[in-house]
């Protein structure tokens, strides 16, 4: 082992130890396993995978330096802070929004999701046979999806219900798990929300896309751990049982997709798992603070740039890669959500964005009288999703689809905040 290689491994080990110490300190303070625990453990896992990947003979990275890891860790802890501060042991109840407004939002999600059932079932029935019956079926599905992605973001609306469903995204998962906390639940809405979330998974399996499936699963896990205190024992048991069965069922096509896409090339499926789960920290260390140029928000906020009148904004990742051919890396690799912002805005502007964002969230999510308001929960859930889904891959609210999800969160936050204010005024009037 060369001196540089030894130093690189030492710095990665120190990065791993930083997460170990953080988890120990956090658990001693909280004395419970909650959403913050899930978040921290996931980043510890990624750091361990980075150590294994760096020493994998099938992949190579530049020498590792200590400062990018310090930078990354501090920014992550900053953005994590609203999630780590969230303590459901200090909360006795979640404010219930207007039943009419809540049901309207849920029903819209359910209706547009159900509109896709015929297409999803027909596509899934064909895709699952190709996936499980053909050794190259998963690779073929992936290549077909990539071919169709060339037209993403071109402004043509071919499936409005799909666009609306995708825009609900993680917020739809929050609706589903929050609805379970209610004592009086409409069974049709409850079943509809569950099926709507399941349809998203089936749709992505049929397209041969593992990433969105993994994001859905991760979002469900952290949402459950954020709200499990508010479920009774019977609901908790059902969620765990259904969740375990669903996880096992999902793993089968994911494994088939992985084996089909990678086979034995470059170390095969096993090495690909190390690569996908460990590359983000290594690429950030190598290029996160110096990538040979910036993308000026073309990945993180392209929809908003177009709305503001900016020209030459790439419509999808294919166009973005063509526009920035001289960058050392682009979105063809993972660099986590912090890396997406440093690649777009640079290592000096990105921290300012995160500081202002975190200050805003913390100021809007103070819990009073052991009662969290529903719009506060929406804001905290967005941060949970940002951190949980952006840890292994990239910023999940990027590009057209991600920006639409961001808009849904903003509108939902404003909508239910106004609903709360209206309710307070009505009570005062009486």
Buried (B, 14 or more C-beta within 10 A) or exposed (E): EEEEEEBBBEBBEBBBEBBEEBBEEBBEEBEEEBBBBBBBBBBBBBBBBBBBBBBBEBBEBEEBBBEBBBBBBEBBBBBBBBBBBBBBEEBEEBBBBBEEBBBEBBBEBBBBBBBBBEBBBEBBEEBBEBBEEBEEBBBBBBEEBEEEEEEBBEEEEEEEBBBBBBBBBBBBBBBBBBBBBBEEEBEEBBEBBBBBBBBBBBBBBBBBBBBBBBBBBBBBBBBBBBBBBBBEEEBBEEBEEEBEEBEEEBEEBBEBBBBBBBBEEEBBBEBBBBBBBBBBBBBBBBBBBEBEEBBBBBBBBBBBBBEEEBEEBBBBBBBBBEBBEEBEBBBEBBBBBBBBBBBBBBBEEBBEEBEEBBEEBBEBBEBEEEEBBBBBBBBBBBBBBBBBBBBBBBBBBBBBBBBBBBBBBEEBBEBBBEBBEEBEEEEEEE
